Amino acid sequence: QGRMISEIKTSFQKACIRAGLGAEKKVPNPNNKRGFTRLYSGLRWHELRHTFASWHAQSGTPPQVIKELGGWSSMQMVERYMHLSPSFTASYANNILKGST
C-alpha cells in the first residue's frame, strides 16, 4: 500500500493471514485503549528457520555450512533447528548391513 514496514513481525503475520496460513482473533482487553488485543495463530517466521535447516541437512549440506548460511552462533543451535524426517533417517538404517555382505 506504499507504506514503509515498521514491524516485520506484524507484516509477516498479515501476509500469512492473506495467504491463508494464519488467523487473527480479537480478544477483549480493558487495559488496551482499543478495548481488545489481537491474537495471531499460524505460520511463524521462526518456523521457516527450522525448515531451512532441515531441508539443507536432508539435501546433504554439511552442518558447519548450515551454521554459516543460517547465521547461527553455535553448532548446538544448528542441531536444535535441524529436524530429520523419519523417512530420511530410515533410509540410513540398513547402511551397516549393505557394507557387510
Sequence and secondary structure as in RCSB ss.txt:
>XXXX:A:sequence
QGRMISEIKTSFQKACIRAGLGAEKKVPNPNNKRGFTRLYSGLRWHELRHTFASWHAQSGTPPQVIKELGGWSSM
QMVERYMHLSPSFTASYANNILKGST
>XXXX:A:secstr
     S HHHHHHHHHHHTTSEEEEEEE TTSTTSEEEEEEE  HHHHHHHHHHHHHHTT  HHHHHHHHT SSH
HHHHHH    HHHHHTTTTHHHHHH 
